[in-house]
């Protein structure tokens, strides 16, 4: 990759988290949503831990984790060749190629991609619609990201269990309406929810998403965090949501952890 910033036809170069992170995306293909930033803000890590992302897409969550958390390495796994290429270019573009390693492969064959029980943290935003549920997007990148065409929740959880050390943590975001399914499938894989946070569009609206951290091989005690509200008034972000989208939330992380500011960031 001689010049990772050189755009191919149909690509865009976006700057997110204030002026912190540059991200090449497909103009009409899969593009990250606020769900990715919410999951990134939910992550916790200790110094020197190894992390893995299942289904990295363009790499946005892996880059945030590597840039703002004191992890030693993030292995970003992606099935689709075009998205794996984007993630690799974005890693170089943001100067994080020594901390993020992009691996192209099928998580259903996770044993070929990484060693068993070699990670402290795994995170993912798995597709939640079955192949029979809703209209399937004609764009294959969007379809695979949203519908369980190539892998579903069970496959994501199975790969997570394989990768995690004992007491290792899995963080994910999922529709709130499918929380019962999530708890059931996690327990089938001997993963127990330990932290949970509901995401609401507004204070008066029901939960739309759930952020969950499950651990491998631990008991059932659960911490329920205060809800996260996204909007107030006429479509304006709440203060917390605005801090996440603007990048202030992540920069505060770095200061609190006394972790060097990421190479891609300059804001305060």
N, C-alpha and C positions, 0 to 999 in steps of 0.2 A: 504494500500500500504506500505508494510514493507520496500522495497528497490526499489524506483522508477527508479533507474539507471540500474536495472537488465534487460537485454534485453531478449525478447522473440525470438523464431526462426524467422528469416527473417527481424529482425529490425536492424537499424543502430543507432549509437550515433554520432551525428555531432556537431561540435563546429563552431558557426558562429559569425559574427560581431567581428572579431578579436578573442579574447579569451573570449568574454563576455557571450555568450548564448549557453547553451547545449540543444540539441534538439534530442529527439528520434523520428525516422521516420520509416515508413515501407520501406523496401528495394525495393519492387516491387509495392507498392501501391501508394497512393497519397503522393506527396512530394511538399513542398512549392517551389515557383519560385521567381524570382526577383520582380515580381508584388507585392508580399506581402511586401517586403522591401520598395518599392516605395510608397505604400499606407501608411505604417507606418511612413515614412518620411514626408508625407503630412499632418499628423494629427496635430491639435493644441488643447490645453486644458488649462483650468484655474484651479487653486488650488481648490481641494475639489470636483471637478465635478465627476459625475458617468458616466461611459461609458459602452457600450455593443457592442459585435461583433456578427454578424449573420453569421454562417458558419465558425467557428473558425479553423476547420481542426486540425492540431497538436498544435495550439495555438500560433504560432510565433508572429502574430501581437498583440494579446492581451498581451503577455509577454513583448514585447517591449514597448507598451503603459503603462503598469503598472510599468515597470522598469525605464522608462525615463521621463514620463510625470507626473505632480503632481495630477493625478486623485485619487480619494478616493477609487474607486473600478472599476474593469472591470468584467462584466458578459459575459462569453464566451459561446455562444449557438451553439450546434452542433447536427445535426440529427443522424449521423452515430455512432453507439455504439463504434466501434473500434477506431474511431478518437476521440470521446469524452474521451475515456480511455487514449489515448495518450496525449491529452491536459492536463488532470488531472495529469498524471505522470510528464509531462514536467513542470507544475506549481510547483509541489513539488521539482523536481530536481533543479530548479532555485531559490528556497526559496521565491516564490511569492504567496504561498497559502493563505496568509492573505489579498492579494490585488486582486487576480483573483479567480473567482468562475465559475467553468465549469458546465453548465446546459445542459443535454441531452434532446432534444425535437424537435418537428416540428414547424418551424416558422410560418406555416400556422395556427397553434393553439397558437399563441403568447400570447393570453390572459391567457393561462394556465401556462406560463413560467415566466412572469414578470408583474409588475403592469403598468397600463396605465400612460403615461406621467411622467415616473419616471427617465428619463435619459437626460443628457445634450448633450451627444455625442453618435452616433451610427456609426459603420464603417463595411464595408463588401466588399468582392470581389465576386460578384454574378456570377453564371454560365451565359454565354452569347450565347451559341449555342442552338438552338431549337432542339427538338428530331429528326427533319427532316434534320438538317443541319450538314453535314460532317459525318465522320465515328465515331461511338460510341465506345469508348474504352471498351474492354472486361472486364477490371478490374472495378468492381462496384464503388470503391472509386473514381477513376479518372473520370469515366463516370458521376457520380452525381455532382462532383465538376465542370466539364466543360460544361455539357449539362443540359438543363432545364428539367430533368426527374422528379424530386420531387418538385421543386419550381423554378420559373423564376424571371425575374426582377420585375414584378408587385407584386409578393408575398413578395420579399425582401423589396420593397418600402412600401408596406402596413404594414408590421411588423415594419419598421422603424418609420412610421408615428404614429403608436400605442405607441411606446416606448418613443418618443421624447416629451419633454416639448415644450411649445410655444417658438419659436426662437431657439430651439435646433438644432444641426447640424448633418447632415449625410455626411460622407466622403466615397467615393467609387472609384474604378478603373474600367474602362470599355473600350472596343475597340473604338478607335477614329472613325472608320467607322460607328459606331452605335450611335454617339453623338446625332443626331436628334431624334432617338428613346428614348434615355435617357432623353432628355429635355422634350419631350412629356409626357412620363410616369411619370416623377417627377411632372409636373404640374397637371396631373390627380390626384395626391395624395396631392396636395397643398404644394409641396416642391419646392422651388425656388433656382436655382444655384446662389451662391454668390462668389465662388472662383473656378477658372478653370485653369488647367495647362496641356498642351499637351506634350506627351512624344514621342520623335523621336529616332530611332535607331542611326542615324547620322544627321549632320546638313543639308546635301543635300537630305535627305529622308523625305517622308511624315510622318505625325503623325501616330503612331500605337496604342497608348493608351491615354486615357484622365483621369486625376485625377480631381475629382469634389467634391466640398463641397456645399451641399444644406441646406437651413434652412426652418424651419416650420413656416408658417404664417407671412412671411416678403415680402417686395417689390422686384422689379426686377433689382435693380442695381447690376452690375456684375464686379468683379475684375478678369482680365485675367493676369495671372502670366507669366513670361518669360518661354520659352520652356525648357524642360529637355532633354538633349542629352545623350545617353547611351554610345556610342562608338566613338572612334577616331582612325585614323591610321588603323593598321592591327589587328582589334579585341580587342584593348585595351580600357578599360573603360575610360571615361572622368574623370576629377578630381572630379566632383560632384558625379557621379555614384560610383566611387571608394570609396569616403568617406561614402556613404550610405552602400555599401556592407561590408566595413571594420569595420563599427560601429562608426567611428569617428564623423559622422554626429550626431548620437544619444547621444554620450558622450558630445558633445558640447551643445546640447539641455539642458542636465542636469545642466551643469555649468551655462549657461545663465539664467536658471530658478531658480538657487540656490536651486536645488532639490537634496537631498542626493543621492549619486551614488548608483545605484541598487546593491542588494546583489550579483548578479551573475557577476558583472563586475570588472575588475582590470586595464584595459588598460587606456591610457591617450590620 
